[in-house]
Each structure stands twice: as C-alpha cells, then as structure tokens.
Amino acid sequence: MRLSDLNGKEVINLTDGSKLGVLFYPEADLDLRLGQLSSFKMTSGRWPFRQERIIPWKAVRKISTDVLLVELAAETGEEG
C-alpha cells in the first residue's frame, strides 16, 4: 500500500465513534532506523481554521476501501 492510497479516506475513531475527518495528502513520519512508518499527519479544515493531528501508525486498526479506523484516546488524541 502506498501513502497516496490513504488520500480521500475518512478517519473514524473506534474509541468514541467520532469522525476525525478525511485524509487529504497525508504526510508520513518515517523511522529510518527501522524502515517503518511511525505516524502520519492528518490536516483538516480550511485556512485559517486548519487543524493538524498526528496519528501514530500503531493506532491504526483497519484500512478499508473508503475508511481508516483508528483507536485513539478520546480526550488526549493519543493512542488508547
């Protein structure tokens, strides 16, 4: 799977069922020592109300054709 394959997928938090937004041109953070994807940045909203959220790769639970399911703590936005 390529990072560009995530483009346009809706992100849903399994912890509380909330919709976090839709991925548009996600940016990856790579751990070069391990050669693995460690997290990606999700940008939502339009300027000047743009918000960025870092989603750890280990929080990703399922990737389907149109949805990315993640498990994040509801209040802190960190992995749960």
Buried (B, 14 or more C-beta within 10 A) or exposed (E): EEBEEBEEBBBBBBBEEEEBBBBEEBEEEBEEEEEEBBBBBBBBEEEEEEEEBBBBBEBBEEBEEEEBBBBBEEEEBEBB
